[in-house]
């Protein structure tokens, strides 16, 4: 993380992963059986992140990730239909804001964009934008801290799939607690 100017920080990273014997499956002509075989896969990309404190109470971040992959061709997978890596978006952008609305309390807003990607048998998964909001309060107790969080994910009720054939939930809300010693 490199601090650049006026409470702004920049982070960059690159990665390369070489997977030997990645287990790949291929359905056999729509039958209730499948073939499983091992292939070699490479996954690589980079990530950039910019964070900034605008005021004492307001901060935000913007991140961008680019990802790509390649896989060894296997003769049993004639249609190249089930590579998990195809479900990965090549471009991902995330934007977030945090605002300290009260002492020990924070309200958050973030949004994420994933570009379209090819899935099994050439089916395209649409690009998506999701929006999430949340709030948390940390109670400072004698021997620990207790943080209570409430959130609403996908507030725009976006219909989308991260994996072909598996729809993601619409608006989702929850409450969680965390104890820190």
TIDOLO-383241 format. One record per atom (N, C-alpha, C): residue number from 0; atom name; z, x, y. Coordinates in steps of 0.02 Angstrom, whole numbers, always signed. Each point is the difference from the previous one (the first is absolute). Example, Ala and Ser with C-alpha at 12.3 -4.5 7.8 and 13.67 -1.06 7.14 Angstrom:
BEGIN
   pos   site        w        u        v
     0      N     +390     +660     -284
     0     CA       +0      -45      +59
     0      C       +0      +45      +60
     1      N      -36      -18      +53
     1     CA       +3      +42      +59
     1      C      +37      -39      +55
% end
This chain:
BEGIN
   pos   site        w        u        v
     0      N       +0      +43      -58
     0     CA       +0      -43      +58
     0      C       +0      +45      +61
     1      N      -46      -11      +45
     1     CA       -7      +40      +60
     1      C      +11      -45      +60
     2      N      +49      +18      +44
     2     CA      +10      -39      +61
     2      C      -52      +23      +50
     3      N      -36      -47      +28
     3     CA      -54      +17      +46
     3      C      +21      -10      +72
     4      N       +2      -60      +25
     4     CA      +19      -11      +70
     4      C      +39      -66       +6
     5      N      +47       -2      +47
     5     CA      +37      -60      +18
     5      C      +25      -40      -61
     6      N      +40      +32      -41
     6     CA      +29      -33      -59
     6      C      -52      -26      -49
     7      N      -56      +34       -4
     7     CA      -52      -18      -48
     7      C       -3      +54      -54
     8      N       -3      -23      -62
     8     CA       -3      +47      -56
     8      C      -63      -12      -41
     9      N      -27      +53      -27
     9     CA      -61       -4      -40
     9      C      +13      +32      -68
    10      N      -23      -33      -53
    10     CA       +6      +27      -68
    10      C      -68       -7      -34
    11      N      -18      +51      -37
    11     CA      -63       -1      -38
    11      C      +13      +30      -69
    12      N      -33      -27      -49
    12     CA       +5      +28      -68
    12      C      -64      -13      -37
    13      N      -15      +44      -46
    13     CA      -57       -7      -44
    13      C      +25       +7      -72
    14      N      -34      -31      -46
    14     CA      +22       +4      -70
    14      C      -60       +0      -47
    15      N      +11      +27      -58
    15     CA      -49       +2      -53
    15      C      +40       -6      -66
    16      N      -18      -48      -41
    16     CA      +32      -10      -65
    16      C      -52       +2      -54
    17      N      +11      +41      -50
    17     CA      -45       +6      -57
    17      C      +37      -26      -61
    18      N      -23      -56      -28
    18     CA      +34      -33      -56
    18      C      -41      +11      -63
    19      N      +29      +33      -49
    19     CA      -32       +8      -64
    19      C      +24      -55      -47
    20      N      -44      -26      -39
    20     CA      +16      -52      -50
    20      C      +29      -63      +31
    21      N      -30      -22      +55
    21     CA      +17      -65      +29
    21      C      -22      -53      -49
    22      N      +46      -44      -20
    22     CA      -18      -50      -50
    22      C      -38      -57      +33
    23      N      -60       -9      -23
    23     CA      -46      -50      +25
    23      C      -11      -53      -54
    24      N       -5      -62      +20
    24     CA      -15      -52      -50
    24      C      -64      -36      +20
    25      N      -34      -26      -48
    25     CA      -63      -35      +10
    25      C       -1      -60      -46
    26      N       -7      -60      +29
    26     CA       -4      -60      -42
    26      C      -67       +0      -36
    27      N       +0      -26      -60
    27     CA      -61       +0      -41
    27      C      -33      -68       +7
    28      N      -51       -4      +40
    28     CA      -42      -60       +9
    28      C      +42      -64       +8
    29      N      +53       +3      +38
    29     CA      +40      -59      +13
    29      C      +43      -22      -58
    30      N       +1      +37      -55
    30     CA      +42      -18      -58
    30      C      +73      +15      +16
    31      N      +43      -23      -43
    31     CA      +72      +10      +12
    31      C      +24      +69      -22
    32      N      -45      +48       -4
    32     CA      +20      +67      -19
    32      C      -27      +49      +52
    33      N      +24      +61       -4
    33     CA      -22      +51      +49
    33      C       -1      +68      -34
    34      N      -39      +45      +30
    34     CA       +0      +69      -22
    34      C      +41      +40      +51
    35      N      +39      +47      -24
    35     CA      +38      +44      +44
    35      C      -22      +71      -14
    36      N      -15      +37      +53
    36     CA      -21      +70       -8
    36      C      +25      +39      +60
    37      N       -2      +65       -5
    37     CA      +25      +43      +53
    37      C      -59      +28      +40
    38      N       +8       +1      +66
    38     CA      -49      +30      +44
    38      C      +36      +47      +48
    39      N      -37      +42      +35
    39     CA      +27      +42      +52
    39      C      -16      -31      +67
    40      N      +50       -4      +45
    40     CA       -7      -33      +65
    40      C      +24      +48      +54
    41      N      -33       -2      +57
    41     CA      +22      +36      +60
    41      C      +12      -50      +55
    42      N      +55       +7      +35
    42     CA      +18      -42      +56
    42      C      +15      +46      +59
    43      N      -30      -13      +58
    43     CA       +9      +45      +57
    43      C       -6      -38      +65
    44      N      +29      +28      +53
    44     CA       -4      -33      +64
    44      C      +44      +34      +52
    45      N      +10      -34      +56
    45     CA      +44      +25      +52
    45      C      +34      -58      +36
    46      N      +55      +15      +33
    46     CA      +38      -49      +39
    46      C      +16      +29      +68
    47      N       -4      -42      +51
    47     CA      +18      +18      +68
    47      C      +50      -52      +26
    48      N      +50      +22      +37
    48     CA      +50      -46      +27
    48      C      +21      +22      +69
    49      N       +3      -48      +46
    49     CA      +22      +12      +68
    49      C      +59      -47      +12
    50      N      +58      +27      +20
    50     CA      +59      -41      +15
    50      C      +20      +13      +72
    51      N      +27      -52      +32
    51     CA      +17       +8      +71
    51      C      +60      -43      +18
    52      N      +46      +29      +38
    52     CA      +54      -38      +30
    52      C      -23      -18      +71
    53      N       -9      -64      +12
    53     CA      -24      -21      +66
    53      C      +58       -6      +49
    54      N      +56      -26      -23
    54     CA      +61       -4      +39
    54      C      +57      +15      -48
    55      N      +61       -3      +25
    55     CA      +58      +12      -44
    55      C       +3      -50      -57
    56      N      -25      -61      +12
    56     CA       +5      -54      -49
    56      C      -65      -16      -37
    57      N      -57      +24      +23
    57     CA      -64      -18      -28
    57      C      -37      +62      -27
    58      N      -20       -4      -64
    58     CA      -40      +54      -29
    58      C      -55      -30      -43
    59      N      -50      +41      -16
    59     CA      -54      -25      -40
    59      C      -35      +56      -37
    60      N      -45      -20      -44
    60     CA      -39      +49      -38
    60      C      -69      -27      -15
    61      N      -46      +45       -9
    61     CA      -68      -15      -21
    61      C      -18      +51      -53
    62      N      -23      -24      -58
    62     CA      -19      +46      -53
    62      C      -68      -18      -27
    63      N      -34      +51      -24
    63     CA      -66       -9      -31
    63      C       -1      +41      -64
    64      N      -27      -29      -53
    64     CA       -6      +36      -64
    64      C      -71      -10      -26
    65      N      -30      +55      -22
    65     CA      -65       -1      -32
    65      C      +10      +25      -71
    66      N      -28      -37      -49
    66     CA       +9      +17      -70
    66      C      -67       -7      -36
    67      N      -12      +46      -45
    67     CA      -59       -4      -42
    67      C      +17      +22      -70
    68      N      -44      -11      -47
    68     CA      +14      +17      -70
    68      C      -66      +12      -36
    69      N       +5      +34      -55
    69     CA      -57       +8      -45
    69      C      +28       +1      -71
    70      N      -40      -24      -47
    70     CA      +23       -4      -70
    70      C      -56      +22      -45
    71      N      +20      +32      -54
    71     CA      -47      +21      -52
    71      C      -31      -62      -32
    72      N      -64       +0      -10
    72     CA      -33      -56      -34
    72      C      +15       +3      -75
    73      N      +11      -58      -28
    73     CA      +13       -4      -72
    73      C      -52      -46      -32
    74      N      -31      +20      -55
    74     CA      -55      -40      -28
    74      C      +21      -71      -23
    75      N      +63      -11      -16
    75     CA      +21      -67      -21
    75      C       +4      -49      +58
    76      N       +5      +26      +61
    76     CA       +5      -43      +59
    76      C      -67       -5      +33
    77      N      -46      -34      -32
    77     CA      -69       -2      +24
    77      C       -7      -35      +68
    78      N      +45      -47      +16
    78     CA       -4      -35      +64
    78      C      +45      +29      +53
    79      N      +39      +51      -16
    79     CA      +50      +29      +45
    79      C      +39      -57      +33
    80      N      +33      -39      -40
    80     CA      +29      -63      +23
    80      C      +73       +1      +17
    81      N      +38      +48      -24
    81     CA      +72       -7       +8
    81      C      +35      +63      +26
    82      N      -33      +37      +42
    82     CA      +34      +57      +30
    82      C      +51      -25      +51
    83      N      +63      +15      -12
    83     CA      +53      -22      +45
    83      C      -12      +27      +70
    84      N      -27      +59       +6
    84     CA       -9      +31      +66
    84      C      -46      -42      +45
    85      N      -44      -40      -29
    85     CA      -45      -41      +41
    85      C      +38      -51      +41
    86      N      +60      -19      -22
    86     CA      +39      -48      +38
    86      C      +34      +31      +61
    87      N       -4      +65       +6
    87     CA      +32      +35      +55
    87      C      -45       -5      +62
    88      N      +28      -20      +57
    88     CA      -42       -1      +60
    88      C      -15      +71      +23
    89      N      -59      +12      +24
    89     CA      -17      +66      +26
    89      C      +33      +12      +67
    90      N       +6      -52      +41
    90     CA      +30       +6      +66
    90      C      +58      -48       +7
    91      N      +56      +25      +27
    91     CA      +59      -42      +11
    91      C      +29      +19      +68
    92      N      +13      -51      +41
    92     CA      +29      +10      +66
    92      C      +63      -43       +5
    93      N      +54      +30      +23
    93     CA      +63      -36       +8
    93      C      +25      +10      +71
    94      N      +23      -55      +30
    94     CA      +27       +1      +68
    94      C      +68      -34       -2
    95      N      +51      +32      +28
    95     CA      +67      -30       -2
    95      C      +38      +11      +65
    96      N      +44      -47      +16
    96     CA      +45       +3      +57
    96      C      +71      -16      -22
    97      N      +48      +35      +29
    97     CA      +71      -15      -11
    97      C      +33       -6      +68
    98      N      +41      -52       +7
    98     CA      +35      -11      +63
    98      C      +74      -13      -13
    99      N      +41      +40      +32
    99     CA      +73       -8       -5
    99      C      +19      -56      +47
   100      N       +8      -60      -29
   100     CA      +13      -59      +40
   100      C      +74       -8      +17
   101      N      +44      +28      -42
   101     CA      +72       -1      +12
   101      C      +30      +63      -32
   102      N      +63      +13      +13
   102     CA      +34      +59      -28
   102      C       +1       -4      -76
   103      N      -24      +52      -34
   103     CA       -6       +5      -73
   103      C      -49      -50      -31
   104      N      -43      -29      +41
   104     CA      -49      -47      -25
   104      C      -71      +18      +22
   105      N      -47      -11      -44
   105     CA      -70      +17      +12
   105      C      -45      -57      -22
   106      N      -52      -14      +39
   106     CA      -52      -47      -18
   106      C      -64      +40      -10
   107      N      -37      -15      -54
   107     CA      -60      +38      -15
   107      C      -61      -46       -7
   108      N      -57      +28      +16
   108     CA      -64      -33       -8
   108      C      -49      +53      -25
   109      N      -35      -14      -54
   109     CA      -51      +48      -22
   109      C      -60      -38      -28
   110      N      -56      +34       +2
   110     CA      -62      -28      -25
   110      C      -38      +54      -37
   111      N      -36      -20      -52
   111     CA      -37      +48      -40
   111      C      -70      -25      -13
   112      N      -48      +45       +6
   112     CA      -70      -15      -14
   112      C      -21      +41      -61
   113      N      -31      -32      -49
   113     CA      -30      +33      -58
   113      C      -74      -20       -2
   114      N      -44      +50       -5
   114     CA      -71      -18       +0
   114      C      -23      -27      -67
   115      N      -61      -28       +0
   115     CA      -26      -29      -62
   115      C      -10      +55      -51
   116      N       +1      -20      -64
   116     CA       -9      +49      -53
   116      C      -32      -35      -60
   117      N      -35      +41      -38
   117     CA      -34      -26      -60
   117      C      +51       -3      -57
   118      N       -5      -55      -38
   118     CA      +44       -7      -57
   118      C      -43       -5      -62
   119      N      +27      -30      -53
   119     CA      -36       -1      -63
   119      C      -68      -35       +5
   120      N      -48      +28      -35
   120     CA      -68      -25       -4
   120      C      -31      -14      +68
   121      N      +14      +43      +48
   121     CA      -32       -5      +65
   121      C      +28      -54      +46
   122      N      +52      -36      -21
   122     CA      +30      -51      +44
   122      C      +34      +35      +58
   123      N      -11      -27      +60
   123     CA      +30      +29      +60
   123      C      +65      -37      +16
   124      N      +52      +38      +15
   124     CA      +62      -28      +26
   124      C       -4       +5      +76
   125      N      +12      -55      +34
   125     CA       -7       -2      +73
   125      C      +50      +45      +35
   126      N      -19      +21      +61
   126     CA      +49      +36      +40
   126      C      +53      -50      +23
   127      N      +59      +25      +14
   127     CA      +57      -44      +16
   127      C      +41      +29      +56
   128      N      +34      -45      +34
   128     CA      +50      +18      +50
   128      C      +62      -41      -15
   129      N      +56      +33      -10
   129     CA      +63      -36      -11
   129      C      +47      +16      +58
   130      N      +44      -48      +14
   130     CA      +49       +8      +53
   130      C      +69      -17      -28
   131      N      +49      +43      +14
   131     CA      +69      -10      -23
   131      C      +48       +5      +58
   132      N      +54      -39       -2
   132     CA      +52       +3      +51
   132      C      +68       +6      -36
   133      N      +48      +28      +35
   133     CA      +66       +6      -31
   133      C      +53      +14      +53
   134      N      +62       -5      -22
   134     CA      +57      +17      +43
   134      C      +55      +27      -45
   135      N      +40      +45      +27
   135     CA      +56      +27      -38
   135      C      +58      +14      +46
   136      N      +59       -3      -30
   136     CA      +61      +18      +36
   136      C      +43      +43      -46
   137      N      +26      +55      +28
   137     CA      +44      +44      -39
   137      C      +72      -10      +23
   138      N      +42      -18      -47
   138     CA      +72       -9      +13
   138      C      +34      +66      -16
   139      N      +34      +29      +47
   139     CA      +37      +63       -9
   139      C      +69      -17      -26
   140      N      +11       +9      -65
   140     CA      +64      -15      -31
   140      C      +42      +63       -7
   141      N      +61       -5      -21
   141     CA      +46      +57       -3
   141      C      -25      +56      -45
   142      N      -23      -16      -60
   142     CA      -19      +53      -47
   142      C      -75       +0      -16
   143      N      -38      -45      +31
   143     CA      -72       -3      -14
   143      C      -35      -40      +54
   144      N      -66       +0       -4
   144     CA      -41      -42      +44
   144      C      -33      -53      -45
   145      N       -3      -61      +25
   145     CA      -35      -54      -35
   145      C      -57      -23      +45
   146      N      -62       +4      -26
   146     CA      -58      -22      +38
   146      C      -27      -64      -31
   147      N       -7      -50      +41
   147     CA      -28      -65      -21
   147      C      -69       -6      +32
   148      N      -51      -12      -42
   148     CA      -69       -6      +23
   148      C      -28      -68      -18
   149      N      -40      -28      +45
   149     CA      -38      -61      -14
   149      C      -73      +15      +18
   150      N      -46      -27      -38
   150     CA      -70      +15      +13
   150      C      -45      -59      -18
   151      N      -58       -2      +30
   151     CA      -53      -46      -19
   151      C      -63      +42       -4
   152      N      -29       +3      -60
   152     CA      -61      +38      -11
   152      C      -60      -47       -3
   153      N      -57      +26      +21
   153     CA      -62      -38       +1
   153      C       +7      -64      +40
   154      N      +26       +7      +61
   154     CA      +14      -59      +42
   154      C      -63      -40      +18
   155      N      -58      +30       -5
   155     CA      -63      -36      +14
   155      C      -27      -36      -62
   156      N      +36       +5      -56
   156     CA      -18      -31      -63
   156      C      -70      +20      -23
   157      N      -15      +64       +7
   157     CA      -65      +28      -20
   157      C       -8       -6      -76
   158      N      -57      -25      -22
   158     CA      -15       -2      -72
   158      C      -38      +63      -17
   159      N      +28      +40      -47
   159     CA      -32      +63      -17
   159      C      +21      +22      -69
   160      N      -37      +49      -26
   160     CA      +15      +31      -64
   160      C       +1      +76       +9
   161      N      +51      +32      -26
   161     CA       +0      +73       -2
   161      C      -35      +24      -63
   162      N       +4      -40      -53
   162     CA      -37      +11      -63
   162      C      -39      -63      -15
   163      N      -61       +9      -21
   163     CA      -44      -57      -13
   163      C      +31      -47      -51
   164      N       +2      -65      +17
   164     CA      +26      -50      -45
   164      C      +75      -12       +5
   165      N      +33      +36      +45
   165     CA      +73       -7       +8
   165      C      +15      -14      +73
   166      N       +1      -64      +20
   166     CA      +14      -17      +70
   166      C      +70      +20      +21
   167      N       +6      +26      +60
   167     CA      +65      +18      +28
   167      C      +32      -64      +28
   168      N      +67       +0       +6
   168     CA      +33      -60      +26
   168      C      -15      -11      +73
   169      N       +7      -63      +21
   169     CA       -9      -17      +70
   169      C      +62      +22      +39
   170      N      +23      -41      +43
   170     CA      +59      +16      +40
   170      C      +60      +10      -46
   171      N      +33      +57       +8
   171     CA      +58      +16      -42
   171      C      +58      +19      +45
   172      N      +58      -29      -12
   172     CA      +59      +15      +40
   172      C      +56      +23      -46
   173      N      +45      +41      +27
   173     CA      +55      +24      -39
   173      C      +56      +28      +42
   174      N      +57       +9      -33
   174     CA      +59      +31      +30
   174      C      +25      +51      -49
   175      N      +18      +58      +25
   175     CA      +29      +51      -44
   175      C      +55      +37      +35
   176      N      +45      +27      -40
   176     CA      +56      +39      +26
   176      C       +2      +69      -29
   177      N      +25      +48      +37
   177     CA       +4      +69      -23
   177      C      +66      +30      +23
   178      N      +34      +33      -46
   178     CA      +63      +34      +16
   178      C      -12      +75       +0
   179      N      +20      +35      +53
   179     CA       -8      +73       +5
   179      C      +69      +31       +8
   180      N      +14      +50      -42
   180     CA      +64      +34       +2
   180      C       -6      +66      +37
% end
